[in-house]
Amino acid sequence: MNQTGQLAGRVAVVTGAASGIGAAIAALYAREGAALALLDRDPARVETVAAGCRAAGVAVTTHAADVTDEEAMVAAVDAAAATHGGIDILVSSAGILDETPFLEMDLATWNTTVAVDLTGVFLAARAVAPHLVARGGGRIINVASQLGIKGGVNLAHYTAAKAGVIGLGKALALELAPHRILVNTIAPGPIETPLIGGLSEDWKHAKRAELPVGRFGTPEEVAPTALLLAASPSGDLYTGQTLGPNSGDVMP
Ligand SMILES: NC(=O)c1ccc[n+]([C@@H]2O[C@H](COP(=O)([O-])OP(=O)(O)OC[C@H]3O[C@@H](n4cnc5c(N)ncnc54)[C@H](O)[C@@H]3O)[C@@H](O)[C@H]2O)c1
């Protein structure tokens, strides 16, 4: 067990932990000594990530759940809290993305994205927050997107959901402050993960050309922002903030 890491003795729930940014955050948190409850709808891949995290010497549980399923989320989070003896940190990274022109977007397409990318963040926070209150404080870190700030073509559903995550984070930062719970949002720019594998080469080419840093990021370059927000003293003065590891795509 890593007793000297920045998160030693803390328990973190990470959604979307089977891949990409969530998996990289889980790996970094493990190296920093956090016990982990890794949640994803993909049980096989989350087990693989968990095995890597256990190699760092921390306790890791896995929870196969869909973030849009309120009952499953409450059951998974309550089981995680019971096994680990409480929860200190929530990272919501589960998300989906597809490109659909607005003039072709039907209600089902809209609802599917909003259910995962916005309501899923609400349900995770709603399930975890009582455990943070019981602990006397904690951290909630939601992964939105820089598209929630600047908008994106063929991404009205995704953009609206991610803007909603940023707004939700500000509301929770205000409302949960009396419980000593700090709530912040990470709004990454384009990051090389399976999520953007389906985006067109034209989009990627144009996007790279607009970025001051000139390239997409990696999940390992996003994870340290989630560590900064989770750890103390690095995260102690951040609440209601939106941090942008985004290659310079957005400059608020
Ligand atoms: N990759 C990027 O360029 C980028 C940029 C900005 C924001 N983001 C955001 O970062 C977060 C992580 O994305 P990523 O790039 O790591 O993607 P990814 O596809 O690599 O990982 C997403 C994970 O979420 C899980 N997931 C999806 N829907 C779920 C559901 N309903 N219930 C439970 N788990 C579910 C998937 O199984 C997967 O393991 C997402 O919220 C995404 O919108 C990504």
The ligand as a Gaussian input file, in Angstrom:
#p B3LYP/6-31G(d) Opt

LIG

0 1
 N      -11.632000      12.105000     -25.851000
 C      -11.899000      13.398000     -25.986000
 O      -11.473000      14.051000     -26.957000
 C      -12.710000      14.117000     -24.945000
 C      -12.720000      15.507000     -24.972000
 C      -13.479000      16.198000     -24.033000
 C      -14.231000      15.504000     -23.124000
 N      -14.205000      14.137000     -23.114000
 C      -15.033000      13.469000     -22.117000
 O      -14.216000      12.650000     -21.328000
 C      -14.981000      11.585000     -20.787000
 C      -14.235000      10.288000     -21.041000
 O      -14.146000      10.115000     -22.447000
 P      -12.984000       9.244000     -23.121000
 O      -12.444000      10.038000     -24.217000
 O      -12.112000       8.700000     -22.058000
 O      -13.900000       8.105000     -23.785000
 P      -13.791000       6.502000     -23.787000
 O      -14.799000       6.067000     -24.794000
 O      -12.385000       6.081000     -23.934000
 O      -14.290000       6.121000     -22.317000
 C      -15.623000       6.339000     -21.932000
 C      -15.992000       5.239000     -20.947000
 O      -17.342000       5.510000     -20.492000
 C      -18.031000       4.272000     -20.455000
 N      -19.466000       4.534000     -20.598000
 C      -20.096000       5.069000     -21.673000
 N      -21.408000       5.124000     -21.448000
 C      -21.614000       4.613000     -20.212000
 C      -22.761000       4.399000     -19.423000
 N      -23.986000       4.707000     -19.879000
 N      -22.627000       3.876000     -18.190000
 C      -21.382000       3.547000     -17.729000
 N      -20.258000       3.697000     -18.429000
 C      -20.371000       4.240000     -19.669000
 C      -17.491000       3.474000     -21.643000
 O      -17.738000       2.084000     -21.482000
 C      -16.012000       3.849000     -21.566000
 O      -15.301000       2.937000     -20.764000
 C      -16.336000      11.646000     -21.478000
 O      -17.275000      12.255000     -20.609000
 C      -16.071000      12.528000     -22.678000
 O      -17.219000      13.212000     -23.126000
 C      -13.467000      13.430000     -24.005000

